[in-house]
Amino acid sequence: MSVQQSIADWYLSLINGANHTIPEKAVLTLLEFVSKVYEHGVRKRYAAYVSGKRTTQSLPVPVISIGNITMGGTGKTPMACWIAKWLQRERYCLAVLNRGYRSAGEKKGAVVSDGRQVFLTPEDGGDEACLLARSLPGVPVLVGKNRGRTGSKAIRDFHAQVLLLDDGYQHWQLGRNLDIVLIDGTDPVGNGEVLPRGSLREPLEGLERADIFIITKADIADEEDKEKIYTLLRHYNQEAPIAEAVHKPKWCVPFADWLQGNAAGSLSEDSGVVALSALGNPTSFEETLREMEYEVRHTVRFPDHHRYGSDDLLQAAAVAAEKKAVLVTTEKDAVKMDGTFIMEHEIELYVLGIEIEIIAGRKELEKLLKRTMEDMS
């Protein structure tokens, strides 16, 4: 386990645990103070957009936002792929706008893909944007902190008829026509506190802005927990429909095949695996492997958005060899890995493909999508 992941695990244990030591209580007191400052700043910033003191840019095409209210993985990337493919089937020309978090293109903006060719690496365009570009042939993907600017470029250069705003729920600089909010069925609001005392990006009252909620990983949450989630969402928002979705594994193929776009075949059941990931919620990935009847003999976790170096890959491969297992990672992780290095060192690595399946509320979601497009036509 990396030093960064050890620190991250300690932090999560601190904010979610009980029976704290005196030093830990002192740290929590500091975090609570910082959280109050952060919450005040979020409220003040949002009020400025509502009042008009800050400008919300409007674009001449529909903007559909996919986001969440917590830090960590709720399935935004596979959900963005689901929405994008639905829009493609409806014959709309679309583009995806992603921030490109911690990438070279985040500040000034960049085109990751024109829909035909992927131009940037994860370092230049961000791991999520590169995965979206790879997963969505025919869909331009742009990155940049200023989504109004990249949205205008998508309309001008790629004739986009609709824009998909990835991770945009708190991006109030750009107006949107539909707000889709994802709720993790296994950890809906963390401990209920805002950052950094908890994992909330904004106070829970922000749920009232949502046009529809989608509870992801709904198959993992039991019925009692789901009922609590429904009650919570209805407390803050009486109108928005609530849908449910599951993460469905598509395949688990050798890295070389994945690199070439070949998803035929899959790793045989009962294989011993070492789960390798750098995700906001690695537990969900590891549970998926178990559900596929793989024997998870060890896990290697890095912090979310971690950039894999050669030492990381060699160390993970050594762990897999020791456990007499093969490495399995996610597509989001695979796009950040040096394919040439993996091939030269003959690292036995498999890539797990995941897609979203709507198991409840699909008609309501599609109805909202159609209405959004028709209202702007």
C-alpha positions in Angstrom: 0.0 0.0 0.0 1.3 3.5 -0.9 2.0 6.2 1.6 -0.8 8.3 0.0 -3.3 5.5 0.3 -2.3 4.8 3.9 -2.9 8.5 4.7 -6.3 8.4 2.8 -7.3 5.2 4.8 -6.4 6.9 8.1 -8.4 10.0 7.1 -11.5 8.0 6.3 -11.2 6.0 9.5 -10.8 9.2 11.4 -13.9 11.0 10.0 -16.1 7.9 10.0 -14.9 6.1 13.1 -15.6 6.2 16.8 -13.7 5.9 20.1 -11.1 8.5 19.0 -7.9 9.2 20.9 -7.2 12.6 22.3 -4.9 13.6 19.4 -7.6 12.4 16.9 -10.2 14.4 18.7 -8.0 17.5 18.3 -7.7 16.8 14.6 -11.5 16.4 14.3 -12.1 19.7 16.0 -9.9 21.4 13.5 -11.7 19.6 10.6 -15.0 20.7 12.0 -13.9 24.3 12.0 -12.6 24.1 8.4 -15.9 22.4 7.4 -17.9 25.3 8.7 -15.7 27.7 6.8 -16.0 25.6 3.7 -19.8 25.3 4.0 -20.1 29.1 4.5 -18.1 29.6 1.3 -20.2 27.1 -0.7 -23.5 28.7 0.4 -22.2 32.2 -0.3 -20.9 31.2 -3.7 -24.2 29.6 -4.7 -26.2 32.6 -3.4 -24.1 34.8 -5.6 -25.2 32.9 -8.7 -28.8 32.8 -7.6 -28.9 36.6 -7.0 -27.1 37.4 -10.2 -23.9 38.8 -8.5 -22.1 36.1 -10.4 -23.0 35.3 -13.9 -24.3 31.9 -15.1 -23.5 31.5 -18.7 -26.2 30.1 -21.0 -25.5 28.3 -24.2 -27.9 27.9 -27.2 -28.1 24.1 -26.9 -29.4 21.8 -24.1 -26.9 21.1 -21.3 -27.4 17.9 -19.4 -25.4 17.6 -16.2 -24.4 14.4 -14.5 -23.0 14.9 -11.0 -23.2 13.9 -7.3 -23.2 15.5 -3.9 -20.3 13.6 -2.4 -16.7 13.0 -3.1 -15.8 9.5 -4.4 -17.0 7.2 -7.1 -20.7 7.0 -7.7 -20.4 5.8 -11.3 -20.5 9.2 -13.2 -18.3 7.9 -16.0 -20.3 4.8 -16.9 -23.5 6.9 -16.5 -22.2 9.5 -18.8 -21.5 6.8 -21.4 -25.1 5.5 -21.0 -26.6 8.9 -21.5 -24.3 9.7 -24.4 -25.2 6.4 -26.2 -28.9 7.1 -25.6 -28.5 10.5 -27.3 -26.6 8.9 -30.2 -29.4 6.4 -30.7 -31.8 9.3 -30.8 -29.7 10.8 -33.6 -28.4 13.8 -31.7 -24.9 15.2 -32.3 -23.4 15.7 -28.8 -20.1 16.5 -27.1 -18.9 15.7 -23.6 -17.5 18.4 -21.3 -15.1 17.2 -18.6 -13.0 19.3 -16.3 -9.8 17.3 -16.9 -9.0 17.2 -13.2 -5.3 17.6 -12.5 -4.4 17.5 -16.2 -2.4 19.9 -18.3 -5.6 20.8 -20.2 -7.6 21.7 -17.1 -6.6 25.4 -17.0 -6.7 26.5 -20.6 -8.9 23.8 -22.1 -8.2 21.2 -24.7 -9.8 18.8 -27.2 -9.2 15.2 -26.0 -11.1 13.7 -28.9 -12.9 14.9 -32.0 -14.9 11.7 -32.0 -12.6 10.0 -34.5 -9.2 10.2 -32.8 -8.0 10.5 -29.2 -5.3 13.3 -29.2 -4.3 13.5 -25.6 -2.8 11.3 -22.9 -4.3 11.1 -19.4 -1.6 13.5 -18.2 -2.7 16.1 -20.8 -6.4 15.5 -20.7 -7.3 13.6 -17.5 -8.0 9.9 -16.9 -11.8 10.2 -16.9 -11.9 12.3 -20.1 -9.5 9.8 -21.9 -11.7 6.9 -20.9 -14.8 8.7 -22.1 -13.1 9.4 -25.4 -12.1 5.8 -25.8 -15.5 4.5 -24.8 -17.6 6.9 -27.0 -16.6 6.8 -30.7 -18.2 9.5 -32.7 -18.5 11.8 -29.6 -16.1 14.8 -29.2 -14.7 15.1 -25.6 -13.3 18.4 -24.4 -11.7 19.3 -21.1 -11.2 22.6 -19.2 -12.1 24.3 -16.0 -14.2 26.9 -17.9 -17.0 24.6 -19.3 -18.7 27.6 -20.9 -15.7 28.1 -23.1 -15.3 24.5 -24.0 -19.0 24.2 -24.6 -19.0 27.1 -27.0 -16.1 25.5 -28.8 -18.0 22.2 -29.1 -20.9 24.0 -30.6 -18.8 26.0 -33.0 -16.2 23.4 -34.1 -18.2 20.1 -33.8 -21.8 21.4 -34.3 -22.9 19.9 -31.0 -26.7 19.9 -30.6 -26.5 18.9 -26.9 -23.7 19.0 -24.3 -23.1 16.4 -21.6 -21.6 18.1 -18.5 -19.7 15.4 -16.7 -19.4 16.0 -12.9 -21.2 19.3 -13.2 -23.7 19.5 -10.3 -21.7 22.2 -8.5 -20.5 23.9 -11.7 -22.9 26.8 -11.4 -20.9 28.9 -13.9 -22.8 27.1 -16.7 -26.5 26.9 -16.9 -28.1 23.5 -17.5 -31.4 22.2 -18.6 -31.3 18.9 -16.7 -29.6 17.9 -13.5 -29.0 14.2 -13.0 -27.7 13.4 -9.6 -26.1 10.1 -8.7 -26.4 8.6 -5.2 -24.1 5.8 -4.2 -26.4 3.1 -2.8 -23.6 1.8 -0.6 -22.6 5.2 0.9 -25.2 7.8 0.0 -24.0 10.8 2.0 -21.0 9.6 3.9 -21.3 10.7 7.6 -23.5 13.6 6.6 -20.8 16.3 7.1 -19.3 18.6 4.4 -15.7 18.5 3.5 -13.2 18.0 5.1 -15.1 16.6 8.2 -17.1 14.5 5.8 -17.4 13.7 2.1 -20.2 16.1 1.1 -19.4 18.6 -1.6 -22.2 20.9 -0.4 -24.9 20.8 2.3 -27.7 18.3 1.8 -30.1 21.0 0.9 -28.4 21.0 -2.5 -30.4 17.9 -3.3 -33.5 20.1 -3.9 -32.0 21.3 -7.2 -31.9 17.8 -8.8 -34.3 16.9 -11.6 -33.8 13.2 -11.2 -31.9 10.9 -8.8 -30.2 7.7 -9.8 -29.2 5.3 -7.0 -26.2 3.5 -8.3 -25.0 0.1 -7.0 -28.6 -0.5 -6.0 -28.1 -4.2 -6.1 -25.5 -4.0 -3.3 -27.7 -2.0 -0.9 -30.3 -4.0 1.0 -33.9 -3.0 0.9 -33.9 -1.3 4.3 -30.9 0.9 3.4 -32.6 1.8 0.1 -35.7 2.8 1.9 -33.6 5.1 4.1 -32.1 6.7 0.9 -35.6 7.2 -0.6 -36.7 8.9 2.7 -33.7 11.1 2.7 -34.1 12.2 -0.9 -37.9 12.9 -0.5 -37.1 15.0 2.6 -35.1 17.4 0.4 -36.8 17.0 -2.9 -40.5 15.9 -3.3 -40.6 16.1 -7.1 -37.6 14.5 -8.7 -38.1 10.9 -9.9 -35.8 8.3 -8.4 -34.3 5.6 -10.6 -32.0 2.7 -9.7 -28.9 1.4 -11.5 -26.4 -1.3 -11.2 -22.8 -1.7 -12.3 -22.8 -4.6 -14.7 -19.4 -6.3 -15.7 -19.1 -6.6 -19.4 -15.8 -8.6 -19.7 -12.4 -9.1 -18.2 -9.8 -9.4 -20.9 -6.0 -9.3 -21.2 -4.5 -5.8 -21.3 -3.1 -6.3 -24.8 -6.6 -7.2 -26.1 -8.2 -4.3 -24.4 -5.6 -1.9 -25.8 -6.5 -3.1 -29.3 -10.3 -2.8 -28.6 -10.8 -6.6 -28.6 -13.2 -7.6 -25.8 -13.8 -11.1 -27.0 -13.3 -13.8 -24.3 -12.8 -13.3 -20.6 -10.7 -14.4 -17.7 -12.1 -17.8 -16.5 -14.1 -18.0 -13.3 -12.4 -19.1 -10.1 -9.2 -17.5 -11.2 -7.0 -16.0 -8.4 -6.7 -12.3 -8.8 -5.1 -9.2 -7.2 -7.3 -6.2 -7.6 -5.3 -3.1 -8.7 -7.0 0.3 -8.6 -6.9 4.0 -7.9 -10.5 4.8 -7.4 -12.7 6.9 -5.2 -14.5 3.8 -4.1 -12.3 0.7 -4.7 -14.5 -1.5 -2.5 -17.2 -1.6 -5.2 -14.7 -2.8 -7.9 -13.3 -5.5 -5.6 -16.8 -6.7 -4.7 -17.6 -6.9 -8.4 -14.7 -9.2 -8.9 -16.0 -11.5 -6.2 -19.4 -11.5 -7.7 -17.9 -12.7 -10.9 -16.6 -15.6 -8.9 -12.9 -14.6 -9.0 -10.9 -15.3 -5.9 -9.6 -11.9 -4.7 -6.3 -12.9 -3.0 -5.1 -9.4 -2.4 -5.9 -5.7 -3.1 -3.5 -3.0 -4.2 -5.0 0.5 -3.8 -3.8 3.9 -4.7 -5.5 7.3 -4.2 -8.1 8.4 -6.7 -6.5 9.9 -9.9 -3.1 8.4 -9.1 -0.7 8.3 -12.0 0.9 4.9 -12.3 4.6 4.8 -12.6 6.8 1.8 -13.6 7.6 1.0 -9.9 3.9 0.8 -9.1 3.3 -1.7 -11.9 6.4 -3.8 -11.0 5.4 -3.9 -7.3 1.9 -4.9 -8.1 3.1 -7.6 -10.4 5.4 -8.9 -7.7 2.5 -9.1 -5.3 0.4 -11.0 -7.9 3.3 -13.4 -8.4 3.7 -14.0 -4.7 -0.1 -14.7 -4.4 0.0 -16.9 -7.5 -2.6 -14.7 -9.1 -3.1 -12.3 -12.0 -3.6 -8.6 -11.8 -7.0 -7.1 -12.6 -7.7 -3.4 -13.0 -10.4 -1.1 -14.2 -10.6 0.7 -17.5 -10.3 4.0 -15.7 -7.0 2.8 -14.3 -5.8 1.1 -17.5 -5.9 4.3 -19.5 -3.3 5.7 -17.2 -0.8 2.8 -17.6 2.2 2.6 -19.9 1.2 -0.1 -22.4 4.6 -0.4 -23.8 6.1 -1.0 -20.4 3.5 -3.6 -19.5 4.2 -5.5 -22.8 8.0 -5.3 -22.5 7.9 -6.6 -18.9 5.2 -9.2 -19.7 3.1 -8.1 -16.8 0.0 -10.4 -16.7 -2.7 -7.8 -16.4 -6.5 -8.0 -17.1 -8.9 -5.1 -17.6 -12.5 -5.2 -16.3 -15.1 -3.5 -18.3 -18.2 -2.0 -16.5 -21.4 -0.6 -17.8 -24.5 0.9 -16.2 -27.8 -0.8 -16.3 -30.9 1.0 -15.3 -33.1 -1.5 -13.3 -35.8 0.9 -12.2 -37.1 4.3 -13.4 -35.7 4.0 -16.9 -38.9 5.3 -18.5 -38.9 8.4 -16.2 -35.2 9.1 -17.2 -35.9 8.7 -20.9 -39.0 10.9 -20.6 -36.9 13.7 -19.0 -34.2 13.4 -21.6 -36.8 13.6 -24.4 -38.5 16.5 -22.8 -35.2 18.4 -22.4 -34.3 18.0 -26.1 -37.8 18.9 -27.3 -38.0 22.0 -25.1 -34.9 23.3 -26.9 -35.9 22.4 -30.4 
